[in-house]
Amino acid sequence: VDDKYLGTLGPGSHFAELSLFDNEVRSTTVVAKTNCTLFSLEQDHFRSLMLHRPGLLLALCKALSDRLRETNRALVHCGEGQLLAKTNFVTDSVSSS
């Protein structure tokens, strides 16, 4: 399957968060258009953070829900109903600390 452009991420955005929940291989490829500062979070630190900051978990769940709904809308419009095997996001100066 050819790579598909799905969108542009901006400052404060996150990606590959699904693997923090299920320990599976990430489902997206991200390509930076500019220099970026990125923050990496290991699964054990993520789980500890969620225990101490449950509001962050709720915000992440909302973001995942929003992305799933957007993907569903895109699939409805793709015509053939085929799921994309590989997806891409392009970042635009994603920066986090």
C-alpha positions in Angstrom: 0.0 0.0 0.0 1.3 3.4 -0.9 2.0 5.9 2.0 -0.8 8.4 2.5 -0.6 11.9 3.8 -3.1 12.2 6.7 -2.3 15.6 8.1 0.1 18.1 9.6 0.9 18.1 13.3 1.9 21.3 15.1 3.5 22.4 18.3 2.4 20.3 21.3 1.2 17.5 19.2 1.8 13.8 19.9 2.1 10.7 17.9 2.8 6.9 18.3 0.8 7.0 21.6 -1.1 3.8 20.8 2.1 1.7 21.5 2.2 3.1 25.0 -1.1 1.3 25.7 -0.6 -2.0 23.8 3.1 -2.3 23.4 2.6 -3.0 19.6 4.6 -1.5 16.8 3.6 2.0 16.0 1.1 2.4 13.2 2.3 5.7 11.7 5.4 7.2 10.2 6.1 10.9 10.9 8.3 13.0 8.7 9.5 16.4 9.9 9.3 19.4 7.6 11.5 21.5 9.9 13.8 21.1 12.8 11.9 19.7 15.8 12.4 19.1 19.5 10.9 15.8 20.4 10.1 14.2 23.8 10.2 10.4 24.1 8.2 8.5 26.8 8.8 4.9 27.8 5.8 2.8 28.6 6.7 2.3 32.3 7.1 6.1 32.8 3.8 6.6 30.9 1.9 4.3 33.2 3.4 5.9 36.3 2.5 9.4 34.9 -1.1 8.2 34.2 -1.5 7.0 37.9 -0.3 10.4 39.2 -2.0 12.6 36.6 -5.3 11.0 35.6 -6.3 14.2 33.8 -3.6 13.6 31.3 -5.0 10.2 30.6 -8.4 11.6 29.9 -7.0 14.2 27.6 -5.1 11.5 25.7 -8.2 9.4 25.4 -10.1 12.4 23.9 -7.3 13.0 21.4 -7.4 9.3 20.4 -11.1 9.4 20.1 -10.9 12.5 17.9 -8.3 10.8 15.6 -10.4 7.7 15.4 -13.5 9.7 14.4 -11.5 11.6 11.7 -10.1 8.3 10.4 -13.7 6.9 10.2 -14.8 10.0 8.2 -11.8 9.6 5.9 -12.6 5.9 5.3 -16.2 6.7 4.4 -14.9 9.1 1.8 -12.3 6.8 0.3 -14.9 5.0 -1.8 -13.3 1.5 -1.8 -13.6 1.0 1.9 -10.0 -0.3 2.2 -8.0 0.4 5.3 -4.6 1.9 4.9 -1.8 -0.4 5.9 0.7 2.4 6.5 0.0 6.1 7.3 2.1 9.2 7.5 1.9 12.5 9.3 4.0 15.5 8.5 5.1 17.6 11.4 5.4 21.3 11.3 7.7 22.4 14.1 6.5 20.0 16.7 8.0 21.0 20.0 7.5 19.7 23.5 9.4 19.5 26.7 
